[in-house]
Amino acid sequence: MKHLILSAALLGLAAPAVADPVKYDLDASHSQVVFSYNHLGFSTTYGMFSGFEGEIMFDVDAPETSSVSVSMPLMSMFTGWEAREAHFMSPEFFDAAEGDMVTFTSTGIEVTGENTANITGDLTMNDVTKSVVLETKLNQMGDNPMSQTPWLGFDATTTLLRSDFNVGAFAPFISDEVSVTISIEAGAAG
């Protein structure tokens, strides 16, 4: 019996430790959503969102069980031209009010490579929720050299249809299709 207990104890010591998921808070100062669309066939117009809040629960041992949730104020949109921003916030597009948010909450993660994954989630914008897929790449994971704390960096892309979110004015002359590029950093909480 002693031999059986000792063997069980040794096996327990030899088993690799399984890490719990780690919570990372988004670094708003180094996270952006950049979007672009075709304007009348003449140019590509760009804009961005900032002012993120959110968290990533990252499980390095089982990344497919990780999760992400993000929110940003709709009125944080920046296009480089105030009149365009005002037009986007008008009833013709978002009919935005202070406090309106754009949110994304993951619903599943499919690991596609050593540092890539497709993150499926619910995007809510303009009171409409649609499932979208973000093609995501883990850029780096390690200690931030400035803060000496655990840090993550991701890039992701997707394509949206404006009309899916009831902001399709002037399509197809102004492209209904919007390309979205996301780059975020997040630091271990607490």
Secondary structure, 3 states (H helix, E strand, C coil): CHHHHHHHHHHHHHCCCCCCCEEEEECHHHCEEEEEEEECCCEEEEEEECCCEEEEEECCCCHHHCEEEEEEEHHHCECCCHHHHHHHHCCCCCCCCCCCEEEEEEEEEEECCCCEEEEEEEEEECCEEEEEEEEEEEEEEEECCCCCCEEEEEEEEEEEEHHHHCCCCCCCCECCEEEEEEEEEEEECC
